[in-house]
Amino acid sequence: MGIEIERKFLLKNDAWKKSDAKPLVLKQGYIKNSKESVVRIRTSGSTGFITVKGRTRNAKRLEYEYEIPVKDAEEMLDKLCDKPLVEKKRYTIDHGGFQWSVDQFLGANLGLVVAEIELETEEQAFEPPSWIGKEVTEDPRYFNSNLIASPYSNWKERS
């Protein structure tokens, strides 16, 4: 069984940009998007993925991800996924024995930047980098699957 334990944070400054991390452009869309489960299609560079995720409970959920041909992923993004797609640049930064993913969103979510860390257990301790701000793990506005129907540009001023 695939389990994902992920915590998500806003950033309090741009100090993370001092890393030499190179961005990877991600484009993703959703074939199914409900509170109970999502089916996501993603391109990451020249690779395609289909991912099935269960309901998020705290920082934990079921997750199954499989590589698929990038041409299939691109066709599904174009023909099967709800619009707009979620597009972002992802930077991977090592800190304190963990890999942090910093996502800079594009398009309707331009201006949103979040950092994520994947853990082995919900209780696992970690030392956050100095640029980590408020935790938003349980705030559904920041779920990628919700950024389609309610893009950051529609609510950022009310945060």
Long-range contacts (C-beta under 8 A, 24 or more apart in sequence): 1-62, 2-62, 2-63, 2-64, 2-65, 3-60, 3-61, 3-62, 3-63, 4-53, 4-60, 4-61, 4-62, 4-63, 4-118, 5-59, 5-60, 5-118, 5-119, 5-120, 5-121, 5-122, 5-124, 6-59, 6-116, 6-117, 6-118, 6-119, 6-137, 7-59, 7-116, 7-117, 7-119, 7-135, 7-137, 8-114, 8-115, 8-116, 8-135, 8-136, 8-137, 8-142, 9-114, 9-115, 9-116, 9-117, 9-128, 9-132, 9-133, 9-134, 9-135, 9-136, 9-137, 10-113, 10-114, 10-115, 10-133, 10-134, 10-136, 11-102, 11-113, 11-114, 11-115, 11-131, 11-132, 11-133, 12-131, 12-132, 12-133, 12-134, 13-130, 13-131, 14-131, 15-129, 15-130, 15-131, 16-91, 16-93, 16-100, 16-102, 16-115, 16-129, 16-131, 19-91, 19-93, 21-91, 21-92, 21-93, 21-102, 22-91, 23-89, 23-90, 23-91, 23-104, 24-89, 24-90, 24-91, 24-92, 25-87, 25-88, 25-89, 25-90, 26-86, 26-87, 26-88, 26-89, 26-90, 26-103, 27-77, 27-85, 27-86, 27-87, 28-77, 28-85, 28-86, 28-87, 28-144, 29-76, 29-77, 29-80, 29-81, 29-82, 29-83, 29-85, 29-86, 29-148, 30-81, 30-82, 30-145, 30-148, 31-76, 31-80, 31-81, 33-82, 33-145, 33-148, 38-145, 40-144, 40-145, 41-73, 41-76, 41-77, 41-80, 41-81, 42-73, 43-70, 43-73, 43-74, 43-77, 44-90, 46-70, 48-72, 48-73, 48-74, 49-73, 50-76, 56-138, 56-143, 58-122, 58-137, 58-138, 59-119, 59-122, 59-137, 59-138, 60-122, 82-148, 82-149, 83-148, 84-108, 84-148, 84-151, 85-148, 86-144, 86-147, 86-148, 93-129, 95-127, 95-128, 95-129, 96-126, 96-127, 96-128, 96-129, 97-126, 98-126, 100-129, 105-147, 105-152, 107-151, 108-147, 108-151, 108-152, 108-153, 108-154, 109-147, 109-151, 109-152, 109-153, 110-152, 110-153, 111-152, 111-153, 111-156, 112-142, 112-147, 112-152, 112-156, 114-142
